[in-house]
Amino acid sequence: MATTLLIVDDHAGFRAFARDLMEAEGVHVVGEAEDGPSALAETSRLDPDVVLLDVMLPGLDGFEVCDRLAALTTRTAIVLTSSRDASSYADRLARSPARGFVAKHTLSAATLLSLIEGAS
């Protein structure tokens, strides 16, 4: 059974790129969201295995959304992403309930799955 994924990013172009990449590599993308409130709603509605969550969202940032998602479900793994490297967010990542972080330029299904499997 394929891993299910919700992609959360405010840039439609990145969501389309990530969807194409993940689906080509065997991950089943069940939905997309463009901001924090829709990420919370879609996670509740779709119950994905993984949420790929952009750090920089309008309104609620990705770290706040991550905290709220972690309070709602322990089943769904949250992986944060950004166009910046992890070092830009080191302190916040250390305190985050996210399973991991992947820079957008290194995104792949193998990287994503290794983060969620490695943290289990």
C-alpha positions in Angstrom: 0.0 0.0 0.0 1.4 3.4 -1.0 2.2 6.1 1.5 -0.4 8.9 1.4 0.7 12.5 1.4 -0.8 15.9 1.9 1.3 18.8 0.4 1.0 22.2 2.2 2.6 25.1 0.5 1.4 28.6 -0.5 3.0 28.3 -4.0 0.9 26.4 -6.5 3.9 25.8 -8.6 5.8 24.0 -5.8 2.7 22.0 -5.0 2.4 20.8 -8.6 6.1 20.0 -8.7 6.0 18.1 -5.4 2.9 16.2 -6.5 4.4 15.1 -9.8 7.7 14.1 -8.2 6.1 12.2 -5.3 3.6 10.4 -7.6 6.3 9.5 -10.0 8.2 7.9 -7.1 5.2 5.9 -5.8 3.8 8.2 -3.1 0.0 8.7 -3.3 -0.8 12.4 -3.0 -4.3 12.6 -1.5 -4.5 16.4 -1.4 -3.0 19.9 -1.2 -3.5 22.9 1.0 -2.3 26.5 0.5 -2.3 27.8 4.1 -2.5 26.7 7.8 -6.3 26.6 8.3 -6.7 24.5 5.1 -3.8 22.2 6.2 -5.6 21.5 9.5 -8.9 20.9 7.8 -7.5 18.7 5.0 -5.4 16.6 7.5 -8.6 15.9 9.5 -10.6 15.1 6.4 -8.0 13.0 4.5 -6.0 11.4 7.4 -2.8 11.2 5.4 0.3 9.2 6.4 2.5 12.2 5.9 2.0 16.0 5.7 4.8 17.8 3.8 4.5 21.2 5.4 6.2 24.4 4.2 7.7 26.5 7.0 6.8 29.9 5.5 3.0 30.1 5.2 0.8 33.2 5.3 -0.9 33.7 8.6 0.0 30.7 10.7 3.6 29.6 9.9 4.5 26.0 9.4 5.8 25.6 12.9 2.5 26.7 14.4 0.6 24.4 12.0 2.9 21.6 12.9 2.2 22.1 16.6 -1.5 22.1 16.0 -1.4 19.0 13.8 0.7 17.1 16.3 -2.0 17.9 19.0 -4.7 16.5 16.7 -3.1 13.3 15.5 -0.2 11.1 16.4 -0.7 8.9 13.4 0.2 11.4 10.7 3.9 12.2 10.3 4.8 15.8 9.7 7.9 16.7 7.6 8.7 20.4 7.3 10.2 21.9 4.2 11.6 25.2 3.0 13.7 26.7 0.2 16.2 27.5 3.0 18.4 25.0 4.7 17.7 23.4 8.1 20.4 25.6 9.7 18.1 28.6 9.2 15.6 27.0 11.6 17.8 25.0 13.9 16.3 26.1 17.2 12.7 25.8 16.1 13.3 22.5 14.4 14.8 21.1 17.6 11.6 22.0 19.5 9.2 20.9 16.8 7.2 17.7 16.9 7.9 17.3 13.1 9.6 14.0 12.1 12.1 15.8 10.1 13.0 18.6 7.6 13.9 18.4 4.0 15.0 21.4 1.9 12.9 21.8 -1.2 15.9 21.4 -3.5 16.6 18.0 -2.1 13.0 16.7 -2.0 12.5 13.1 -3.1 10.2 10.3 -2.1 13.3 8.4 -0.8 14.3 11.3 1.4 10.8 11.9 2.7 10.2 8.2 3.5 13.6 7.9 5.2 12.7 10.7 7.5 9.4 9.2 8.6 10.8 5.7 8.9 13.9 6.8 10.7 11.9 8.7 13.3 9.5 5.9 14.0 
